[in-house]
Amino acid sequence: MLSTLGYELVDIEYKSMYGEMHLIVYIAGDHDISLDDCERASNALDGPLDALDPTESKPYCLDVSSPGLDRPFKTQRDFERNYGKKVEVKFFAPLPGTKTKLLVGTLLSRTDGEVTIETDGKTTVIENSRVAVVRPYVEF
């Protein structure tokens, strides 16, 4: 249903906030997600969620949001959407021969086994098992 509106489901959270339970649906698209997009998706989800009753009749607030500027990539599609863009890659431990646990560069590709980025004209291939998080690099 979201795809017919031009949105992609990115993530879902169900958590307590401000003393109430919230079902938070994160959407992405081929454009920046606006408040109008969130409202459109919320209206489209309302009826089907009522029919599915995912909270077993417990009350909740439905929130629809964009993933946010610095949200870590979780799916292959997140990576694909960001090919050619600047990202930061954080590691569990420094890469061999370095003391850094962070690289900033252009995301070239990601497979089941590795992430490839370009930094200062040099291509670096990193095993996924070394990567703690990949997220968009936000410059202020």
GROMACS elastic network, one bead per residue, 0.5 to 0.9 nm:
[ bonds ]
;  ai    aj funct       b0    kb
    1     4     6  0.53263   500
    1     5     6  0.69647   500
    1     7     6  0.87864   500
    1    41     6  0.89373   500
    1    44     6  0.74406   500
    1    45     6  0.79574   500
    2     5     6  0.52468   500
    2     6     6  0.65502   500
    2     7     6  0.52007   500
    2     8     6  0.63256   500
    2     9     6  0.70447   500
    2    27     6  0.84435   500
    2    41     6  0.66439   500
    2    44     6  0.75428   500
    2    45     6  0.80121   500
    3     8     6  0.57978   500
    3     9     6  0.80451   500
    4     7     6  0.73701   500
    5     8     6  0.88924   500
    5    40     6  0.83058   500
    5    41     6  0.76683   500
    5    44     6  0.88181   500
    6    28     6  0.87497   500
    6    29     6  0.63801   500
    6    30     6  0.78902   500
    7    27     6  0.61101   500
    7    28     6  0.55979   500
    7    30     6  0.79167   500
    7    33     6  0.89721   500
    7    37     6  0.85909   500
    7    41     6  0.80726   500
    8    26     6  0.85136   500
    8    27     6  0.54379   500
    8    28     6  0.51360   500
    8    29     6  0.59730   500
    9    12     6  0.80521   500
    9    25     6  0.73745   500
    9    26     6  0.61974   500
    9    28     6  0.66476   500
   10    25     6  0.77433   500
   10    26     6  0.53477   500
   10    27     6  0.52732   500
   10    28     6  0.64492   500
   10    66     6  0.86366   500
   10    67     6  0.72817   500
   10    74     6  0.81900   500
   10    75     6  0.78571   500
   10    77     6  0.88060   500
   10    78     6  0.80285   500
   11    24     6  0.81931   500
   11    25     6  0.61289   500
   11    26     6  0.51041   500
   11    27     6  0.72777   500
   11    67     6  0.79386   500
   11    74     6  0.84610   500
   12    23     6  0.71408   500
   12    24     6  0.55741   500
   12    26     6  0.61332   500
   13    22     6  0.78129   500
   13    23     6  0.58113   500
   13    24     6  0.50382   500
   13    25     6  0.66785   500
   13    26     6  0.84110   500
   14    21     6  0.69590   500
   14    22     6  0.56011   500
   14    24     6  0.62101   500
   14    25     6  0.88559   500
   14    60     6  0.89198   500
   15    20     6  0.82800   500
   15    21     6  0.55448   500
   15    22     6  0.54598   500
   15    23     6  0.67710   500
   15    24     6  0.81094   500
   16    19     6  0.62136   500
   16    20     6  0.53984   500
   16    22     6  0.60103   500
   16    23     6  0.89175   500
   17    20     6  0.54394   500
   17    21     6  0.61591   500
   17    22     6  0.65849   500
   18    21     6  0.82378   500
   20    59     6  0.82767   500
   20    60     6  0.67470   500
   20    61     6  0.74799   500
   21    58     6  0.87148   500
   21    59     6  0.71594   500
   21    61     6  0.63683   500
   21    62     6  0.89536   500
   22    59     6  0.87886   500
   22    60     6  0.52014   500
   22    62     6  0.59475   500
   22    63     6  0.68188   500
   23    60     6  0.65140   500
   23    61     6  0.60793   500
   23    63     6  0.60937   500
   23    64     6  0.84002   500
   24    61     6  0.81727   500
   24    62     6  0.60608   500
   24    64     6  0.57477   500
   24    65     6  0.72478   500
   25    42     6  0.86236   500
   25    62     6  0.76464   500
   25    63     6  0.61679   500
   25    65     6  0.62856   500
   25    66     6  0.83801   500
   25    67     6  0.89708   500
   26    38     6  0.89374   500
   26    63     6  0.84259   500
   26    64     6  0.58384   500
   26    66     6  0.52547   500
   26    67     6  0.54295   500
   26    68     6  0.88929   500
   27    33     6  0.77415   500
   27    37     6  0.89670   500
   27    38     6  0.79342   500
   27    41     6  0.83443   500
   27    64     6  0.72166   500
   27    65     6  0.62258   500
   27    66     6  0.52037   500
   27    67     6  0.65194   500
   28    31     6  0.78132   500
   28    32     6  0.76421   500
   28    33     6  0.64959   500
   28    65     6  0.86650   500
   28    66     6  0.60213   500
   28    67     6  0.69553   500
   29    32     6  0.67887   500
   29    33     6  0.66691   500
   29    66     6  0.89638   500
   30    33     6  0.86328   500
   30    81     6  0.83987   500
   31    34     6  0.88625   500
   32    66     6  0.82410   500
   33    36     6  0.80826   500
   33    37     6  0.59186   500
   33    38     6  0.72088   500
   33    65     6  0.79899   500
   33    66     6  0.58419   500
   33    67     6  0.89567   500
   34    37     6  0.50928   500
   34    38     6  0.64691   500
   34    39     6  0.87451   500
   34    65     6  0.87704   500
   34    66     6  0.79856   500
   35    38     6  0.50232   500
   35    39     6  0.61791   500
   35    40     6  0.85649   500
   35    65     6  0.81666   500
   36    39     6  0.50640   500
   36    40     6  0.60758   500
   36    41     6  0.85870   500
   37    40     6  0.50630   500
   37    41     6  0.61499   500
   37    42     6  0.84933   500
   37    64     6  0.88921   500
   37    65     6  0.88139   500
   38    41     6  0.51813   500
   38    42     6  0.60085   500
   38    43     6  0.85824   500
   38    63     6  0.83106   500
   38    64     6  0.52948   500
   38    65     6  0.59212   500
   38    66     6  0.76303   500
   39    42     6  0.50096   500
   39    43     6  0.61274   500
   39    44     6  0.85666   500
   39    64     6  0.73781   500
   40    43     6  0.52910   500
   40    44     6  0.62927   500
   40    45     6  0.87661   500
   41    44     6  0.50304   500
   41    45     6  0.61386   500
   41    46     6  0.86114   500
   41    64     6  0.70418   500
   42    45     6  0.51339   500
   42    46     6  0.60463   500
   42    62     6  0.72944   500
   42    63     6  0.72714   500
   42    64     6  0.59703   500
   43    46     6  0.53358   500
   43    47     6  0.77091   500
   44    47     6  0.69150   500
   44    48     6  0.77328   500
   45    48     6  0.55937   500
   45    49     6  0.59287   500
   45    50     6  0.85063   500
   45    62     6  0.88982   500
   46    49     6  0.53918   500
   46    50     6  0.62322   500
   46    51     6  0.88039   500
   46    62     6  0.80035   500
   47    50     6  0.51497   500
   47    51     6  0.63275   500
   47    52     6  0.87261   500
   48    51     6  0.50441   500
   48    52     6  0.61170   500
   48    53     6  0.84825   500
   49    53     6  0.58196   500
   49    54     6  0.67933   500
   50    53     6  0.51663   500
   50    54     6  0.79439   500
   50    57     6  0.87619   500
   51    54     6  0.86340   500
   52    55     6  0.87629   500
   52    56     6  0.87849   500
   53    56     6  0.53953   500
   53    57     6  0.60919   500
   53    58     6  0.85719   500
   54    57     6  0.77383   500
   54    58     6  0.87752   500
   55    58     6  0.53249   500
   55    59     6  0.74495   500
   55    60     6  0.78151   500
   56    59     6  0.87911   500
   57    60     6  0.89613   500
   65    68     6  0.79702   500
   66    69     6  0.85587   500
   67    70     6  0.80983   500
   67    71     6  0.59811   500
   67    72     6  0.88471   500
   68    71     6  0.54664   500
   69   135     6  0.86050   500
   69   136     6  0.69004   500
   69   137     6  0.85478   500
   69   138     6  0.71822   500
   70    73     6  0.89388   500
   70   135     6  0.58110   500
   70   136     6  0.54894   500
   70   137     6  0.70993   500
   70   138     6  0.68218   500
   71    74     6  0.87577   500
   71   134     6  0.87495   500
   71   135     6  0.60052   500
   71   136     6  0.73160   500
   72    78     6  0.87031   500
   72   133     6  0.62086   500
   72   134     6  0.55642   500
   72   136     6  0.73744   500
   73    76     6  0.79649   500
   73    77     6  0.85910   500
   73    78     6  0.53197   500
   73    79     6  0.63448   500
   73   133     6  0.74113   500
   73   134     6  0.58203   500
   73   135     6  0.56504   500
   73   136     6  0.81809   500
   74    77     6  0.83195   500
   74    78     6  0.64082   500
   74    79     6  0.80411   500
   74   133     6  0.88705   500
   74   134     6  0.85839   500
   75    78     6  0.51331   500
   75    79     6  0.67841   500
   75    80     6  0.88567   500
   76    79     6  0.51763   500
   76    80     6  0.62423   500
   76    81     6  0.86561   500
   76   110     6  0.75232   500
   76   111     6  0.79972   500
   76   112     6  0.87248   500
   77    81     6  0.59891   500
   77    82     6  0.85881   500
   78    81     6  0.52830   500
   78    82     6  0.65894   500
   79    82     6  0.52272   500
   79    83     6  0.64106   500
   79   107     6  0.80363   500
   79   109     6  0.75064   500
   79   110     6  0.67002   500
   79   134     6  0.86626   500
   79   135     6  0.89791   500
   80    83     6  0.53437   500
   80   109     6  0.74418   500
   80   110     6  0.77942   500
   81    84     6  0.88871   500
   81    85     6  0.88638   500
   82    85     6  0.53615   500
   82    86     6  0.80023   500
   82    87     6  0.82206   500
   82   106     6  0.89890   500
   82   107     6  0.68829   500
   82   108     6  0.86771   500
   82   136     6  0.78192   500
   83    86     6  0.84499   500
   83   106     6  0.75484   500
   83   107     6  0.51405   500
   83   108     6  0.54219   500
   83   109     6  0.63941   500
   83   110     6  0.87879   500
   84   106     6  0.56706   500
   84   107     6  0.54247   500
   84   108     6  0.58589   500
   84   109     6  0.86181   500
   85   105     6  0.81044   500
   85   106     6  0.52610   500
   85   107     6  0.58030   500
   85   108     6  0.82145   500
   85   136     6  0.76865   500
   85   137     6  0.84280   500
   86   104     6  0.70002   500
   86   105     6  0.53016   500
   86   107     6  0.62281   500
   86   117     6  0.89021   500
   86   135     6  0.89649   500
   86   136     6  0.63391   500
   86   137     6  0.55793   500
   86   138     6  0.83402   500
   87   103     6  0.82827   500
   87   104     6  0.56985   500
   87   105     6  0.56196   500
   87   106     6  0.59848   500
   87   107     6  0.62160   500
   87   117     6  0.83913   500
   87   134     6  0.67799   500
   87   135     6  0.56358   500
   87   138     6  0.80804   500
   88   102     6  0.67938   500
   88   103     6  0.56651   500
   88   105     6  0.65668   500
   88   106     6  0.85939   500
   88   107     6  0.88488   500
   88   133     6  0.81645   500
   88   134     6  0.57938   500
   88   135     6  0.56390   500
   88   136     6  0.61789   500
   88   137     6  0.52809   500
   88   138     6  0.87757   500
   89   101     6  0.81626   500
   89   102     6  0.55761   500
   89   103     6  0.51926   500
   89   104     6  0.63074   500
   89   105     6  0.82180   500
   89   117     6  0.89024   500
   89   131     6  0.69061   500
   89   132     6  0.76378   500
   89   133     6  0.59284   500
   89   135     6  0.68046   500
   89   136     6  0.88785   500
   89   137     6  0.89394   500
   90    93     6  0.86780   500
   90   100     6  0.89874   500
   90   101     6  0.56257   500
   90   103     6  0.66541   500
   90   104     6  0.88592   500
   90   130     6  0.87289   500
   90   131     6  0.60863   500
   90   132     6  0.54943   500
   90   133     6  0.52733   500
   90   134     6  0.64419   500
   90   135     6  0.87118   500
   91    94     6  0.64004   500
   91    95     6  0.75997   500
   91   100     6  0.84421   500
   91   102     6  0.62476   500
   91   103     6  0.85055   500
   91   130     6  0.56838   500
   91   133     6  0.69778   500
   91   134     6  0.89983   500
   92    95     6  0.89736   500
   92   101     6  0.69983   500
   92   129     6  0.86939   500
   92   130     6  0.59390   500
   92   131     6  0.62199   500
   92   132     6  0.53058   500
   92   133     6  0.87202   500
   93    96     6  0.88511   500
   93    99     6  0.86692   500
   93   100     6  0.81485   500
   93   101     6  0.59193   500
   93   130     6  0.71832   500
   93   131     6  0.86351   500
   93   132     6  0.88064   500
   94    97     6  0.80472   500
   94    98     6  0.60409   500
   94    99     6  0.53731   500
   94   100     6  0.51348   500
   94   102     6  0.79204   500
   94   130     6  0.87583   500
   95    98     6  0.55262   500
   95    99     6  0.71656   500
   95   100     6  0.69490   500
   95   101     6  0.69304   500
   95   126     6  0.87327   500
   95   130     6  0.80484   500
   96    99     6  0.81344   500
   98   101     6  0.83246   500
  100   103     6  0.75743   500
  103   117     6  0.88006   500
  103   119     6  0.78558   500
  104   117     6  0.83035   500
  104   118     6  0.84797   500
  104   119     6  0.67535   500
  104   137     6  0.72333   500
  105   117     6  0.57889   500
  105   118     6  0.52718   500
  105   120     6  0.76461   500
  105   137     6  0.84121   500
  106   116     6  0.85855   500
  106   117     6  0.52734   500
  106   118     6  0.50659   500
  106   119     6  0.66408   500
  107   110     6  0.81173   500
  107   115     6  0.78599   500
  107   116     6  0.63190   500
  107   118     6  0.66521   500
  108   115     6  0.78614   500
  108   116     6  0.54112   500
  108   117     6  0.51795   500
  108   118     6  0.68715   500
  108   123     6  0.86616   500
  109   114     6  0.82481   500
  109   115     6  0.59381   500
  109   116     6  0.51674   500
  109   117     6  0.71164   500
  110   113     6  0.76990   500
  110   114     6  0.57395   500
  110   116     6  0.61741   500
  110   117     6  0.89173   500
  110   128     6  0.86730   500
  111   114     6  0.53451   500
  111   115     6  0.65049   500
  111   116     6  0.87403   500
  111   128     6  0.84645   500
  112   115     6  0.85236   500
  112   128     6  0.74224   500
  113   126     6  0.85310   500
  113   127     6  0.58860   500
  113   128     6  0.55470   500
  113   129     6  0.78871   500
  114   125     6  0.65058   500
  114   126     6  0.53597   500
  114   129     6  0.80959   500
  114   131     6  0.89052   500
  115   124     6  0.82443   500
  115   125     6  0.57937   500
  115   126     6  0.52136   500
  115   127     6  0.64153   500
  115   128     6  0.63012   500
  115   131     6  0.84110   500
  116   123     6  0.69065   500
  116   124     6  0.56440   500
  116   126     6  0.62447   500
  116   127     6  0.88255   500
  117   122     6  0.83166   500
  117   123     6  0.58055   500
  117   124     6  0.53971   500
  117   125     6  0.66186   500
  117   126     6  0.82426   500
  118   121     6  0.60531   500
  118   122     6  0.53756   500
  118   124     6  0.60218   500
  118   125     6  0.87700   500
  119   122     6  0.52523   500
  119   123     6  0.64553   500
  119   124     6  0.73947   500
  120   123     6  0.84222   500
  126   129     6  0.84065   500
  126   130     6  0.70108   500
  126   131     6  0.74708   500
  127   130     6  0.56147   500
  127   131     6  0.70229   500
  128   131     6  0.51611   500
  128   132     6  0.82852   500
  129   132     6  0.79231   500
  131   134     6  0.73985   500
  135   138     6  0.88998   500
